């Protein structure tokens, strides 16, 4: 038996990313509490589209932005608003995302 090294004609392509900062406003309806969190200079996967009305864009926001919201509370009604305050892609600057409404 001869060992032949595996070869590949495919080159690994890195997924596009964004470096961004967010201001997140967490509203806890049951007790009227509001917690503001700033997240700075995190690298996240880039969305597949810039079309804010596309399903893929909303899916991206749910998968990437929503997990950054909240303060660990597991009960009660809450809403979360996140705004991009800095980004290496100028098209993303000041975009807003709302969850829990």
N, C-alpha and C positions, 0 to 999 in steps of 0.2 A: 504494500500500500504506500502510495506516495502522498506526502502532505503538500498541497498546493495552497499558497497564501491566497486568501480571499481578496479580490480586487473590486473596486466599485468605480463606475464611470460617473457616479453622481457626486456632486460637491454639496456639502452641507451648507444650507443657506440660513443665516441667522434671521429670526423673526424681527420685524421692525419694532422699536420701542420708543417711548416718550419719557422724558424726564420732566416731571411737573410738580407743582405745589398746589395744595388745596386748602380752602377754608371750609370747614364742615360745621353746620349748625344742626345740632341734635335737639329736637323738641320732644319732650315727654308729656303727652297730653294729660295723663291721669293726675299728675301732680304739678303741672304747669312749669316744670323745670326745663331750662335751656342750657345746653353745654356746647360751647364753641371750641373747636379743635383746629389747629393749624398743622398741616403735614407738609414738610418741605423737602423738595428735591428727591422724590422717589422715582424709580424707574419702573415703568409698567409696560405691558404689551400695547402697541398702538392699535387703534380700531382699524378694521378693514375698509372703512368708508368714512368720509367726512359728512355724509348726508345725515343730518340730525333726525330726519324722518324715517330712515331706513330701519327695518327690523334688526339688521346686523349691528347697527350702531347702538340700539337699545339693549341688545343682548350683551354687547361689549361692556356697556355701562353697568349692567347688572352683575356681570362676572368680575369686573376690574374695580369699579368705583364704589359700588355698594358695600363690599366687604370692608372698606376703609371707614365706614360710618359707624355710629353707635358707640356706646361706652360700656358694653358688656351686660346691660340689663336684659333679662330674659322674659320679663312679664310686662304687660301694659301696652298701650297704644303709643306709637312714636312715628315721627316723620323726620326725614333727613334731607337737608339741602347742602349740596357741595358745589363750590365754585372754583374753577381753575384760576389761581392767582398768578402763576408763572408757568411757562412751558417752553421747551425748545422748539415747538411747532407753534408759530404765532396764530395759526388758525384756531387753536384750542383755547387761547387766552380768553378769560371771562366766560367760558361756557359754563352753564349751570346744569346740575343733575338733581332731580327730586325723587325721593323714594318714600313709600309708606303712605301715600295720599290715597 
